[in-house]
Amino acid sequence: MRKNNQCASQASIEDFRERVAQSLGPSRAVLLNLIDVLAVGPRPASPVEVVLSELWGYEWSSLYSALRRAGEDLALTIEDGDWLQQLRAAREQWLLAQAVPRERRAELGDWQVRILDATNYGRPKTKTVEVGYVHGADGMKPGHGLSLMSQRVGEGSWTLPLEIAWMPPQCGVVSFGVAQLECYVAEHGWREEEALAVDAQYTVEPFLRPVHALGVPVLGRGRSNRCFYLPPPPYQGAGRPRVRGRKLKLNDQRTLPRPELESEWALPSGGRVVVSRWDDVRLKQWPQQPLALYRVVEYRADGKPRYKRPLWLLFVPLRARRPTPREAEAIYDERFSIEHSIRFMKGELGLTCGQFNGPEAEGRVQVWVEVVATAFWFLWALRTRARSQPAAWPKWWRSRKLTPGAVRRLAAGLLLGLGWQKPQPKLRGKSPGRRRGVKMEPRRRYKMYRARVS
């Protein structure tokens, strides 16, 4: 049985590499070698450190030439098709073709979760690239924004980025997220049982209304000081009909009516979780759309609340179907996995270490982050191979958990076991270089972009 699993895992890895190789843009051989090096390590502090790996088979200049050529072949907007769209589609088709069932929590029911979030790509010193202030873990810092749509495929940090896109400084997180979802739904469609989990910055009317029109059910966190409204009362026959009902303040329990549904379950630590649901609340800017509101309160074993404020969740239903309180808590709990995957890609795979400059920096950044995301996908493909290996595990691996970090430390041995060989490119001669007398124009300098407060 173990031998059959090894054969199946090897065929799956070869299928993944073949799909990726066929969908990569110009200089696909160099980019494929870059994916191998990033998957094996060590952790790069800059792209040039990648060429110091024993797995790198080209000259150091080939890396930057490949990133430049692939960036020049990108489309101007995310709505236009290019080789990045083909690469994302190839990865997702490979995932759907896997015979191994994905690990899913029983609390989710039949809901499938996809996650939308944004992160920062710090550019603290650049002057030749247009950057703005982006929110990150350290506050507002100069840099770019990255918008990620991911899917949870396993426990821990195994949340694969379906799309990772560079955001212009002039574009906000909400408007770019809507455009990204429009392109994704037009390309792949969206099933009713697939819920989109988002954070509080997305649970606003400019995001929820157009995403609801796309047929995407959204569940996200709401701030604890927000206000909602009950449905308007029946028309009294005189005057203008009321648009909204009574006001609900989340930080004032006296304004909240009795919930329509409430669930409670125990935790292994001895505590318990109580989730209440209101089936029909309205936004001030979108009073026509009924929303479901959830309040999640976690208690310790001694009966005291674990957190100072409850967790408020907002769900925008497509039809009459709404998640149960247990399902809503589990759907939003899946959202936290994208934080771990982003931290792993930044800290271990070098997601934000490509500090490119010049007018073509946007394309090179987009190519770099997509290659890093593909390396994370490659680690997931190697995970099945690591599971089917004999039991002679290294001494450092005591937990036996196939986390992304553990698979990365095992990746070199797994690749050699698959018969991987270092590329042996043929030299094409020496470049003639610049012509004598050519003068390079100085790069354009940009001021820091600051968004106006509307």
C-alpha positions, 0 to 999 in steps of 0.5 A: 500500500505504501508503494502505491501511495508513493507512486500516486504522490510522484505522479501528482507532483509530476502533474503539478510541475508539468501544468506549471511549466506549460503555463509559465510565461517567458523564461519558463525554465528559469522561473521553474528553477526559481520555484524549486530553489524557493521551495527548498531554501534557505530563506532569502533576504533578497532575490540575488541570494537565490542564485547562491543555492546549490540548486540554482543552475543559471547565472545570476543575471538570468534571474533578473532577465527572467523576471523582466521578460515575464513582467513585460509579458503581463497584461495592463489590467487584472481584467485582461488575460495573460500567462498569470491567469493561465498559471492560476487556472492550472494550479486550481485545476490540479487541486481539483483533480487530486484524488486525495480528499481535502481535510475539512472540519465537521463544524462547517457542514457543507460550506466551503470557505474562501478567504479574501485579505490584504497585506503590505509589501514594504518599500521603505527606501525606494524613490523610483517606484510610486508607493503609498502608505499601506497598513501592516502589522507595524502600522502605516508604512511606505510600500505596496499593497497585495490582495490575496484570495486563498482557500484552506486545504489543510490544518495549520498554515495550509491555506493556498493563495488562489490569486495574489495581486499587486495593488496600485497606490491609488486603489483602495483595498475595497475597490480592488477586492471587488474588481479582483472578485469580478474577474475571478467569478467571470473566470471560474464561477462561484457556487452557492455553498462557497462562502467568502470570509473577510475581515472588518475592512470589507464588511461595508456597503461599497464592498458588500453590495457589488459582491452580493450582485456577483452571487457571492455569500460573504461572512465577515467581522464587524466592529464592536461599535457599529450600528445597524437597523431593524426592518422598517415597520408597516406603512401607516398610510400617511407620509413618507414610508420609513426606510429603516426601523429601530437603531441597534448599537452593538456596544449597547446591549439594551438596544438589541432585541431577543435573538432568533436563534442561540447555540452553545457548546463546550470547549476541551479547555472546560469553557464554552462558546455561546453564539446568538443570531439575528436573522434580519438587520439592515445597513444604513447605506443598504437598507433594502438588503436583509443581513444576518448578525451573529454574536460570539461570546467565549467563556472560561471554565470559571464562567467569566468571558475570555475577551472584553468584547464579543465577536460580531459577525455579519453574513450577506445571504444570497437567498433564505439560507443562512449558516447556523451559529456553529457554522458561522463561527467555524467559517470565520475561524477558517479566516485566521489561517490566511494570516499564518500562510502570509507570515510563512510566505513572508518569513520563509519564502521571501514574499516581500524581499524583491525590492525592485526599482525602475518603471518596470518594477510593478511587473517584476513584483507581480511575477515575484509574488506569483512565483513565491505563491507557486512555491507554496503550492509546490510544498503542498504537492510535496506534502503527500510525498512526505506522508508516504515516505518510510518511517526513518524520520530525522531526529529534529522532527518530533511532532510528525506534523506536516506543516509548511516549515517541516515539508520545506526542510524535507523538500531537498530529500524529496526532490532528489528522491523524485530524480530531480536534476540541476538544470544544465543550460547551454551558454549562448555567448557573451552579451555585447553590452551597451553601445559606446556613447549610449547615455542612460536617462535618470530614473523618474523620482516619485513623491509618496502617494497619500490618499485623500480623506473623502 
